[in-house]
Amino acid sequence: MFSQYFQTLQNCFKVGELRSRIFFTLALLVVCRLIALTPIPGLDGQQLVAFFKEIGGSGDGGAGLIGMYSMFTGGALERCAVGSLGIMPYISATIILQLMTAVVPSLSKIAREEGGRTQIIKYGRYLTVLLCLGQGFVMSIGWENPQNIPGFGEFKGELVADGGLWYRIRTMLLLTTGTVLLMWLGEQISERGIGNGISLVITVGIIARVPQAVFGLKDMFFPGEGIEGAHEFSGVMLVVLLFTVVGVVIAVTQAMRKIPVQYAQRQVGRKMMQGGSTYFPLRVNYAGVMPIIFAQALLMFPAQIFGTIGRALGDGNVADFVIGLGDALAYGTGWNLAMQSLMILFFSYFWVATQFNETQISDDLKKAGGYIPGVRPGNATRDFLHHAMSRLTLAGAMFLVVIAVIPTVMMINFEIPFTVAQYFGGTSLLIMVGVMLDTMRQVESHLAQHHYDGFLKGGKKVRGRAG
C-alpha cells in the first residue's frame, strides 16, 4: 500500500503543471510562516513566548482561550509578530458578507448578476481592511497593558518599550499589512497553486504547532526526575482516540445523501435534449466548521465581561450574582459546554437556512425538466428537500458538538495540555481534515487529466484504449 502512495507522489511530480503548482504553493506557504515569525518593532515578544509556554501545560481555561486564538494565527500572537491578526479578519468579513447576501436584497441581486461574485469579493477585501484597522488598534492598546487582556492576568512583564500614539498607529498599520498580505497570498495559492489558499494558510499554522504538541506529550510521560508521569495505558488510549476521531471526521466530512434526480426528454429551441438520471448531493456536515467558530467566538469573553462588571459593582448581592454568573460561564465549566453545544446546534441550522435555498433548487429542477422520483415538482420537491436537509443537519450538528467538546473535556477533566488536546478534536482537526481532503481531490483531478490514478487507487499509469 505504501509503495502505491509513493508511486502516486512520484506521478505528481511527473506532470509539469501540477509540479509547478505544488512548488508555487509551498513557496508561498513559507512566506506565510515568515510573516508569522517576523516580530513587530518595539515589542518584546520573548516574554510572551515564555508566558505561553508556562500556561500551555497548565490545563486551565485561560490557556485554552489564548491557545485557541493563537492557533488561528499560526503562533504569531505568541511572538507579537506582524501576522498576529492572522487571516481571521478576512474570514470574518467573508462570513459577514455571505450572511448579508442572504438577507439583503441588493447584495443578493448583485451576487446573481454576471460578475457579481467578483464584486462581492471586492467588498470583502474592503471590509477586511476596516476590520484589521479596528482590531489592530485595539490589539496595540492591549499590548501596552497586557494584564487587562482576558487570560493574560498572570502575565507580569511589559511588552512595549515605548508606547504612545505613534506606536499604536505603527502597530495598527503593520498588523493590517500582515493580514492583507496573507489574504493576497491565499488568493494567489487558490488561483495559481493547489488547494484552497485561505484554508491552507490556517492549516499550515496549525501544523506548525505540532512540535509543541510533541514536547507536550513528552512532558506528560517523561516530566523529569522525581515527578511521576502519565501511565503507559494513557498513551495507548490517546493513540486509539486519535485514529478513531480522525477516521470519524473523515467519514462524516465526506458523507452525503444522494437524492436521485430524473430528467425527461425535452426540446430547447431546435435542439432535442436527451433525458437521463443523476443525483443531487446533500452533505451531512453542510455547515462545515463554521458553527464551532461562531459558538466559540461568542462564548470566549462573557466570563471576563461579567467578572469585570461584578468587580466594578463592589460588594453586595448583585455583584456576587454577576461574578457567579461569569464563573458559571467560564471556559470548561458544565454551563459553558452546554451553551456551546446549544449554540452549535443553532448555528448549524442557521447556516443551512441562509446558504441552502431549497426553493431555488426546486424551481431550477422544474425549469430544467428534472424531478425527484416519487415526488411532485414544485412545492412538494421543496418540502422534501427541506425535510431531508433538516434531518441531515441534526446529525451533522450532533457530530460537531461531540468533536467540539473533546479538547475541552481532555484538557479540563484529564489535565492534558491544550497544545496536545487540540489535535484530538475541535476546530483544528476539522480544518486540517477538510483542507487535506480538498487538496487531495484537486491533485487527483490533475492526475486524472494525464491518465494517472490518484491516492485512492493504485497510482499507476492508466492505459488508453489503443494500449
C-alpha positions in Angstrom: 0.0 0.0 0.0 2.8 2.4 0.9 4.5 1.7 -2.4 1.3 2.7 -4.2 1.2 6.0 -2.4 4.9 6.6 -3.1 4.2 5.9 -6.7 1.4 8.4 -6.7 3.7 11.1 -5.2 6.1 10.4 -7.9 3.4 10.8 -10.5 2.5 14.3 -9.0 6.0 15.5 -10.0 5.9 13.9 -13.4 3.1 16.2 -14.5 4.7 19.6 -15.3 1.7 21.8 -14.5 0.9 20.0 -11.2 4.6 20.1 -10.2 4.8 23.8 -10.8 1.6 24.4 -8.8 2.9 22.3 -5.9 6.2 24.2 -5.7 4.4 27.5 -6.1 2.1 26.6 -3.2 5.0 25.5 -0.9 6.9 28.7 -1.6 4.0 31.0 -0.7 3.3 28.9 2.5 6.9 29.5 3.5 6.3 33.2 3.1 3.2 32.9 5.3 5.3 31.3 8.0 7.9 34.1 7.8 5.0 36.6 8.3 4.1 34.7 11.5 7.7 34.8 12.7 8.6 38.4 12.0 8.3 40.5 15.2 6.8 43.9 15.3 9.4 46.6 16.1 9.2 47.9 19.7 7.6 44.8 21.2 9.4 42.2 23.3 7.8 39.0 22.1 10.2 36.7 24.0 8.4 37.4 27.3 5.1 36.4 25.7 6.6 33.2 24.3 7.8 32.3 27.8 4.3 33.1 29.2 2.6 30.9 26.6 5.0 28.0 27.4 4.1 28.4 31.1 0.3 28.3 30.6 0.4 25.8 27.7 0.6 22.9 30.0 -1.5 24.2 32.9 -4.7 22.8 31.6 -6.8 25.8 32.7 -9.4 27.7 30.8 -7.3 30.7 30.1 -4.7 28.5 28.3 -7.5 27.1 26.2 -8.8 30.6 25.2 -5.4 32.1 24.4 -4.2 28.9 22.7 -7.3 28.8 20.6 -6.8 32.3 19.2 -3.0 31.7 18.8 -3.8 28.6 16.8 -5.6 30.5 14.1 -2.7 33.0 13.9 -0.2 30.2 13.4 1.6 31.1 16.6 2.1 34.7 15.5 0.3 36.1 18.6 2.8 34.3 20.9 5.7 36.2 19.2 4.0 39.6 18.8 4.6 39.1 15.1 3.3 41.0 12.0 0.8 38.3 11.4 -0.7 38.4 14.9 -4.2 39.1 13.5 -3.8 36.1 11.2 -6.3 35.5 8.4 -9.3 35.6 10.7 -10.4 39.2 9.8 -10.7 38.1 6.1 -12.7 35.0 7.1 -14.9 37.2 9.3 -15.5 39.6 6.5 -16.4 36.8 4.1 -18.8 35.3 6.6 -20.5 38.6 7.2 -20.9 39.3 3.5 -22.3 35.7 2.9 -24.9 36.2 5.6 -25.7 39.7 4.4 -26.1 38.4 0.8 -28.8 36.0 2.1 -30.8 38.7 3.9 -30.0 42.0 2.0 -31.9 42.1 -1.4 -29.5 44.5 -3.1 -26.4 42.3 -2.3 -28.4 39.2 -3.3 -29.2 40.8 -6.7 -25.5 41.7 -7.2 -24.4 38.1 -6.4 -26.8 36.8 -9.1 -25.6 39.1 -11.8 -22.8 38.3 -14.2 -19.6 39.3 -12.4 -21.4 39.8 -9.2 -19.3 37.3 -7.2 -16.2 39.3 -8.2 -17.9 42.5 -6.8 -18.8 40.7 -3.5 -15.1 39.5 -3.2 -14.0 43.1 -3.7 -16.4 44.3 -0.9 -14.9 41.5 1.3 -11.4 42.9 0.8 -12.5 46.4 1.8 -14.3 45.1 4.9 -11.2 43.1 5.8 -9.1 46.3 5.8 -11.6 48.0 8.0 -11.7 45.1 10.5 -7.9 44.9 10.5 -7.6 48.6 11.3 -10.0 48.4 14.2 -8.7 45.1 15.6 -5.1 46.2 15.1 -5.6 49.4 17.0 -7.3 47.6 19.9 -4.5 44.9 19.9 -1.9 47.6 20.1 -3.6 49.2 23.1 -3.9 45.7 24.7 -0.2 45.1 24.3 0.6 48.3 26.3 -1.4 46.9 29.2 -1.4 43.1 28.8 -2.7 42.4 32.3 -6.1 43.8 31.2 -6.5 41.3 28.4 -8.7 38.3 29.3 -6.4 35.4 30.0 -3.3 37.5 30.5 -4.0 38.4 34.1 -1.0 36.4 35.3 1.4 38.0 32.9 4.0 40.1 34.8 6.2 41.6 32.2 6.0 44.5 29.8 5.8 44.1 26.1 6.0 47.7 24.8 9.3 49.6 25.2 8.0 53.0 24.1 4.2 53.4 23.9 2.2 56.3 22.7 0.1 57.3 19.7 2.8 56.8 17.1 3.4 53.2 18.5 -0.3 52.5 18.1 -0.6 53.8 14.6 2.6 52.0 13.5 1.5 48.7 15.1 -2.0 49.0 13.6 -0.6 49.5 10.1 1.8 46.7 10.4 -0.9 44.3 11.6 -3.2 45.4 8.8 -0.4 44.9 6.3 0.3 41.4 7.6 -3.3 40.3 7.3 -3.7 41.8 3.8 -0.5 40.1 2.7 -1.8 36.8 4.0 -5.1 37.4 2.2 -3.3 38.1 -1.1 -1.0 35.1 -0.7 -4.0 32.9 -0.1 -5.8 34.1 -3.2 -2.6 33.5 -5.2 -2.5 30.0 -4.0 -6.1 29.4 -4.9 -5.5 30.8 -8.4 -2.1 29.6 -9.4 -1.4 26.8 -6.8 -3.1 23.8 -5.5 -5.8 23.7 -2.9 -7.8 26.5 -1.1 -5.3 29.1 -0.3 -7.0 30.7 2.7 -7.6 27.3 4.3 -4.1 26.2 3.6 -2.7 29.4 5.4 -4.7 28.4 8.5 -3.7 24.7 8.2 0.0 25.4 7.9 -0.2 27.4 11.1 -1.9 24.6 12.9 0.6 22.1 11.6 3.5 24.4 12.7 2.3 23.8 16.3 2.8 20.0 16.0 6.3 20.2 17.6 4.8 21.9 20.7 2.3 19.1 20.9 5.1 16.5 20.7 7.0 18.2 23.5 3.8 18.4 25.5 3.3 14.6 25.1 6.9 14.1 26.2 6.4 16.2 29.3 3.3 14.2 30.1 5.0 10.8 30.1 8.6 11.9 31.0 8.2 15.0 33.2 11.6 14.8 34.8 13.3 13.3 37.8 11.2 12.9 40.9 7.9 13.5 39.1 5.6 10.7 38.2 4.5 10.8 34.5 1.3 9.5 33.0 0.6 5.8 32.8 1.6 3.9 29.6 -2.0 2.8 29.2 -3.0 6.5 28.8 -0.6 6.8 25.8 -2.3 3.7 24.1 -5.7 5.3 24.7 -4.6 8.6 23.2 -3.4 6.8 20.1 -6.6 4.9 19.8 -8.7 8.0 20.4 -6.7 10.0 17.8 -7.2 7.4 15.0 -10.8 6.9 15.9 -11.6 10.6 15.9 -9.7 11.2 12.6 -11.5 8.3 11.0 -14.9 9.5 12.1 -14.2 13.1 11.0 -13.1 11.9 7.5 -16.2 9.7 7.2 -18.6 12.4 8.3 -16.9 15.1 6.2 -17.4 13.1 3.1 -20.8 11.6 4.0 -23.7 12.7 1.9 -27.2 11.6 0.9 -27.6 11.2 -2.8 -31.1 12.4 -3.9 -31.9 10.8 -7.3 -33.0 13.2 -10.0 -34.6 12.2 -13.3 -34.6 14.4 -16.4 -37.2 14.0 -19.0 -36.5 14.4 -22.7 -37.3 17.9 -23.8 -36.7 20.3 -26.7 -34.7 23.5 -26.2 -35.1 25.7 -29.2 -34.3 23.5 -32.2 -32.3 21.0 -30.2 -33.7 17.9 -28.5 -32.2 17.3 -25.1 -32.0 13.7 -24.1 -33.3 12.7 -20.7 -31.2 10.9 -18.0 -30.7 10.3 -14.4 -28.3 11.8 -11.9 -28.3 12.7 -8.2 -28.3 15.8 -6.0 -25.8 15.5 -3.1 -26.9 16.7 0.4 -23.9 16.7 2.7 -24.3 15.6 6.3 -21.9 18.3 7.6 -23.1 21.0 5.3 -22.1 23.9 7.6 -18.5 22.6 8.0 -16.6 24.2 10.8 -18.5 27.5 10.9 -20.9 26.6 13.7 -18.0 25.8 16.0 -16.2 29.0 15.1 -19.3 31.1 15.8 -20.1 29.4 19.1 -16.6 29.6 20.5 -16.2 33.2 19.3 -19.3 34.3 21.2 -18.5 32.4 24.3 -14.9 33.5 24.5 -15.4 36.7 26.5 -18.7 36.6 28.6 -17.0 35.2 31.7 -14.4 38.0 31.7 -17.1 40.6 30.9 -19.3 39.5 33.8 -16.3 39.3 36.1 -15.3 42.8 35.3 -18.8 44.2 35.8 -19.1 42.3 39.1 -15.9 43.7 40.5 -16.9 47.2 39.3 -20.1 46.9 41.3 -18.2 46.3 44.5 -19.6 44.3 47.4 -23.2 43.2 47.5 -25.6 40.5 46.4 -25.8 41.9 42.9 -22.0 41.9 42.5 -21.8 38.4 43.8 -24.5 37.2 41.5 -22.8 38.8 38.4 -19.4 37.3 39.4 -21.0 33.9 40.0 -22.7 34.1 36.5 -19.3 34.8 35.0 -17.7 31.9 36.9 -20.5 29.6 35.7 -19.8 30.5 32.0 -16.0 30.2 32.4 -14.2 28.1 29.8 -14.6 24.4 30.5 -17.5 24.5 33.0 -20.6 22.5 32.5 -22.7 25.5 31.7 -20.1 26.7 29.2 -20.2 23.3 27.4 -24.0 23.2 27.5 -24.2 26.7 26.0 -21.6 25.9 23.4 -23.5 22.7 22.4 -26.8 24.6 22.0 -25.1 27.4 20.0 -23.5 24.9 17.7 -26.9 23.3 17.1 -28.5 26.7 16.5 -25.7 28.0 14.1 -25.8 24.7 12.2 -29.4 25.2 11.3 -28.9 29.0 10.8 -26.0 28.4 8.3 -28.1 25.9 6.4 -31.1 28.2 6.4 -29.0 31.1 4.9 -26.9 29.1 2.4 -29.2 26.2 1.3 -32.1 27.5 -0.7 -34.5 24.6 -1.4 -37.0 26.9 -3.1 -34.5 27.9 -5.7 -33.3 24.3 -6.2 -36.9 23.2 -6.7 -37.5 25.9 -9.3 -34.3 25.2 -11.1 -35.2 21.5 -11.3 -38.6 22.3 -12.6 -37.3 24.7 -15.3 -34.7 22.1 -16.4 -37.3 19.3 -16.6 -36.0 17.4 -13.7 -37.8 15.8 -10.9 -37.2 13.5 -7.9 -38.8 10.1 -8.5 -42.0 9.8 -6.3 -42.1 13.5 -5.5 -44.1 16.0 -7.4 -42.3 19.1 -8.9 -42.7 22.4 -7.2 -43.8 22.8 -3.6 -43.6 19.1 -2.9 -40.0 18.9 -4.0 -39.2 22.0 -1.9 -40.8 20.4 1.2 -39.0 17.1 0.5 -35.6 18.8 0.3 -36.3 20.9 3.4 -37.3 17.8 5.4 -34.3 15.8 4.2 -31.8 18.6 4.9 -33.2 19.2 8.4 -32.6 15.6 9.4 -29.1 15.6 7.9 -28.3 18.9 9.7 -29.3 17.5 13.0 -27.0 14.5 12.5 -24.2 16.9 11.4 -24.8 19.3 14.3 -24.6 16.4 16.9 -21.3 15.3 15.3 -19.9 18.9 15.6 -21.0 19.1 19.2 -19.1 15.9 20.1 -16.0 17.0 18.1 -16.0 20.5 19.7 -16.1 19.4 23.3 -13.5 16.6 23.1 -10.4 19.0 23.5 -12.1 20.9 26.4 -13.0 17.7 28.2 -9.5 16.3 27.7 -7.9 19.5 29.0 -10.2 20.2 32.0 -11.0 16.7 33.2 -7.9 14.8 32.3 -5.4 17.7 32.6 -4.0 17.2 29.1 -2.2 20.3 27.8 -4.2 22.3 25.2 -1.3 22.0 22.7 -1.9 18.3 22.7 -5.7 18.2 23.2 -6.4 20.5 20.2 -5.3 17.7 17.8 -7.9 15.3 19.1 -11.0 17.3 18.0 -12.4 20.7 17.7 -11.8 23.3 15.1 -8.2 22.5 14.3 -8.8 18.8 13.4 -11.9 19.7 11.3 -9.9 22.3 9.3 -6.9 20.0 8.7 -9.0 17.1 7.6 -11.2 19.2 5.3 -8.3 21.0 3.7 -6.3 17.9 3.2 -9.3 16.1 1.6 -10.0 19.1 -0.7 -6.3 19.3 -1.7 -6.2 15.6 -2.5 -9.3 15.9 -4.7 -7.6 18.7 -6.7 -4.4 16.7 -7.0 -6.4 13.7 -8.3 -8.2 15.8 -10.8 -4.9 16.9 -12.3 -3.6 13.4 -12.3 -6.8 12.1 -14.0 -6.3 14.6 -16.8 -3.0 13.0 -17.6 -4.3 9.4 -17.2 -2.8 8.7 -13.7 -4.6 7.2 -10.8 -4.9 9.2 -7.6 -4.2 8.5 -4.0 -7.3 6.3 -3.6 -6.2 4.0 -6.3 -3.0 2.3 -7.4 -1.2 5.3 -8.6 -0.3 3.5 -11.9 -0.5 4.8 -15.4 -3.9 4.2 -17.0 -3.5 2.7 -20.4 -5.7 4.1 -23.2 -7.9 2.0 -25.5 -5.1 1.8 -28.1 -2.7 0.4 -25.4 
